[in-house]
Amino acid sequence: MNYQPATDRYSNMQYRRSGKSGIQLPALSLGLWHNFGHVDVLENSRAILRLAFDNGVTHFDLANNYGPPPGSAEENFGKILKDDFAGYRDELIISSKAGYTMWEGPYGDWGSKKYLVASLDQSLKRMGLEYVDIFYHHRPDPNTPLEETMSALDLIVRQGKALYAGISNYPAEEARKAIKILRQLGTPCLIHQPKYSMFVRWVEEGLLDVLEEEGVGCIPFSPLAQGLLTNKYLKGIPADSRAAKPHGFLKEEEVTPQRIQQIQSLNQIAIGRGQSLAQMALAWLLKDPRVTSVLIGASSPAQLTDSLQCLKSKPFTSDELEAIEKILK
Ligand SMILES: NC(=O)c1ccc[n+]([C@@H]2O[C@H](COP(=O)([O-])OP(=O)(O)OC[C@H]3O[C@@H](n4cnc5c(N)ncnc54)[C@H](OP(=O)(O)O)[C@@H]3O)[C@@H](O)[C@H]2O)c1
């Protein structure tokens, strides 16, 4: 306890504006999807959060269902916030989301106004907060009119329960429609949260252009492909990895021999650049100015320390970029 944040916490982080909004986010933000639930060690979660804030990571990303069990990441975060960050609320951007299955029955999933409003109320209670800074619709709902879901985000913002609205996992054209509806309602969309990494590149086929045209920020999640784009899987699946944990979302089947070969080749380029593979994978995303912040995970303070060093990356040469493309083909 008795945490005193580092006094130089703003000296090394870069802050980037989210689209055409007034909000700047740290180049690296921290997500609490894994490693912050009741199945995890609270003191480790606390150490990661403290280290993040000490290094200027002002944005923590949650969702109603993070854990396991669902809701427990918000509970643990609420506890740590109260213990350690109570005096620093105004230096933090805290986000939550609803859109995936959270409770039984027809009102605990997808995109109805009923679900979003009730879920945020539950999230606020778990975290002990009066408001979140960003509230996202977590995934598109094919069966609820987009107008209803967006009007729920607008309502939540007008109620003061969130300051900004965001969308996540929306394909390009649906994102464009959602952004337009939100603008018409008077609650501009702050940011889109898509999956994006060297291994998952669908956003390059239209979404990034839409976001730029509309003046909306972009915060890629799983930028390290859940750990694949690090030195973790160079020699297979280690016991202390997400792929080896029963509740991890990275499945053993995804760590194929071909993947490992690609990771090894990428690692050689990273070594040539004098950095770790994680640092290179993060710098590769941040080279695009349309990317506001990159949303990483970490299971230890050491991993976070490693990832933070991506901010010291030198620019990529065209030869390096070509060599990376060749490996990813
Ligand atoms: N909107 C959505 O639908 C959605 C979906 C998924 C995630 N997200 C958000 O995005 C956040 C990040 O996702 P993610 O956790 O999948 O991100 P990630 O950064 O791709 O993966 C994080 C994992 O990679 C490993 N790792 C991280 N840094 C490392 C390093 N420097 N060296 C070696 N290994 C390292 C750790 O795995 P080990 O645990 O194996 O050590 C860590 O848990 C989530 O917390 C959440 O906030 C959003």
The ligand as an SDF file (V2000), in Angstrom:
LIG
                    3D

 48 52  0  0  0  0  0  0  0  0999 V2000
  -12.5790   -5.1090  -27.8400 N   0  0  0  0  0  0  0  0  0  0  0  0
  -12.3480   -6.3870  -27.8410 C   0  0  0  0  0  0  0  0  0  0  0  0
  -13.1350   -7.2010  -28.3560 O   0  0  0  0  0  0  0  0  0  0  0  0
  -11.0970   -6.8870  -27.1920 C   0  0  0  0  0  0  0  0  0  0  0  0
  -10.7050   -8.2300  -27.3430 C   0  0  0  0  0  0  0  0  0  0  0  0
   -9.4850   -8.6180  -26.7630 C   0  0  0  0  0  0  0  0  0  0  0  0
   -8.7230   -7.7130  -26.0680 C   0  0  0  0  0  0  0  0  0  0  0  0
   -9.1660   -6.4200  -25.9130 N   0  0  0  0  0  0  0  0  0  0  0  0
   -8.3920   -5.4370  -25.1250 C   0  0  0  0  0  0  0  0  0  0  0  0
   -7.0390   -5.4370  -25.5410 O   0  0  0  0  0  0  0  0  0  0  0  0
   -6.1990   -5.6880  -24.4130 C   0  0  0  0  0  0  0  0  0  0  0  0
   -4.9330   -6.3550  -24.8320 C   0  0  0  0  0  0  0  0  0  0  0  0
   -5.2330   -7.6070  -25.4150 O   0  0  0  0  0  0  0  0  0  0  0  0
   -4.2010   -8.7880  -25.2670 P   0  0  0  0  0  0  0  0  0  0  0  0
   -3.9590   -9.0510  -23.8280 O   0  0  0  0  0  0  0  0  0  0  0  0
   -4.6470   -9.8940  -26.1400 O   0  0  0  0  0  0  0  0  0  0  0  0
   -2.8920   -8.0460  -25.8760 O   0  0  0  0  0  0  0  0  0  0  0  0
   -1.4480   -8.5150  -26.3470 P   0  0  0  0  0  0  0  0  0  0  0  0
   -0.5810   -7.3820  -25.9500 O   0  0  0  0  0  0  0  0  0  0  0  0
   -1.5210   -8.9230  -27.7770 O   0  0  0  0  0  0  0  0  0  0  0  0
   -1.1060   -9.8260  -25.5030 O   0  0  0  0  0  0  0  0  0  0  0  0
   -0.7550   -9.7330  -24.1570 C   0  0  0  0  0  0  0  0  0  0  0  0
   -0.0320  -11.0110  -23.7430 C   0  0  0  0  0  0  0  0  0  0  0  0
    1.1850  -11.1370  -24.4620 O   0  0  0  0  0  0  0  0  0  0  0  0
    2.2330  -11.5660  -23.5960 C   0  0  0  0  0  0  0  0  0  0  0  0
    3.1920  -10.4560  -23.4880 N   0  0  0  0  0  0  0  0  0  0  0  0
    2.9030   -9.1360  -23.3940 C   0  0  0  0  0  0  0  0  0  0  0  0
    4.0280   -8.3880  -23.4010 N   0  0  0  0  0  0  0  0  0  0  0  0
    5.0410   -9.2600  -23.5250 C   0  0  0  0  0  0  0  0  0  0  0  0
    6.4400   -9.0930  -23.5990 C   0  0  0  0  0  0  0  0  0  0  0  0
    6.9640   -7.8640  -23.5990 N   0  0  0  0  0  0  0  0  0  0  0  0
    7.2090  -10.2010  -23.7110 N   0  0  0  0  0  0  0  0  0  0  0  0
    6.6580  -11.4320  -23.7440 C   0  0  0  0  0  0  0  0  0  0  0  0
    5.3210  -11.6480  -23.6770 N   0  0  0  0  0  0  0  0  0  0  0  0
    4.5280  -10.5720  -23.5710 C   0  0  0  0  0  0  0  0  0  0  0  0
    1.5730  -11.9200  -22.2810 C   0  0  0  0  0  0  0  0  0  0  0  0
    1.1700  -13.2690  -22.3980 O   0  0  0  0  0  0  0  0  0  0  0  0
    1.2860  -14.3390  -21.2100 P   0  0  0  0  0  0  0  0  0  0  0  0
    0.0450  -14.1140  -20.4130 O   0  0  0  0  0  0  0  0  0  0  0  0
    1.3040  -15.6320  -21.9540 O   0  0  0  0  0  0  0  0  0  0  0  0
    2.5410  -14.0460  -20.4390 O   0  0  0  0  0  0  0  0  0  0  0  0
    0.3720  -11.0080  -22.2800 C   0  0  0  0  0  0  0  0  0  0  0  0
   -0.6580  -11.4730  -21.4390 O   0  0  0  0  0  0  0  0  0  0  0  0
   -7.1050   -6.4780  -23.4820 C   0  0  0  0  0  0  0  0  0  0  0  0
   -6.6550   -6.4760  -22.1500 O   0  0  0  0  0  0  0  0  0  0  0  0
   -8.3930   -5.7570  -23.6460 C   0  0  0  0  0  0  0  0  0  0  0  0
   -8.3840   -4.5580  -22.8950 O   0  0  0  0  0  0  0  0  0  0  0  0
  -10.3170   -6.0040  -26.4740 C   0  0  0  0  0  0  0  0  0  0  0  0
  1  2  1  0
  2  3  2  0
  2  4  1  0
  4  5  1  0
  4 48  2  0
  5  6  2  0
  6  7  1  0
  7  8  2  0
  8  9  1  0
  8 48  1  0
  9 10  1  0
  9 46  1  0
 10 11  1  0
 11 12  1  0
 11 44  1  0
 12 13  1  0
 13 14  1  0
 14 15  2  0
 14 16  1  0
 14 17  1  0
 17 18  1  0
 18 19  2  0
 18 20  1  0
 18 21  1  0
 21 22  1  0
 22 23  1  0
 23 24  1  0
 23 42  1  0
 24 25  1  0
 25 26  1  0
 25 36  1  0
 26 27  1  0
 26 35  1  0
 27 28  2  0
 28 29  1  0
 29 30  1  0
 29 35  2  0
 30 31  1  0
 30 32  2  0
 32 33  1  0
 33 34  2  0
 34 35  1  0
 36 37  1  0
 36 42  1  0
 37 38  1  0
 38 39  2  0
 38 40  1  0
 38 41  1  0
 42 43  1  0
 44 45  1  0
 44 46  1  0
 46 47  1  0
M  CHG  2   8   1  16  -1
M  END
$$$$
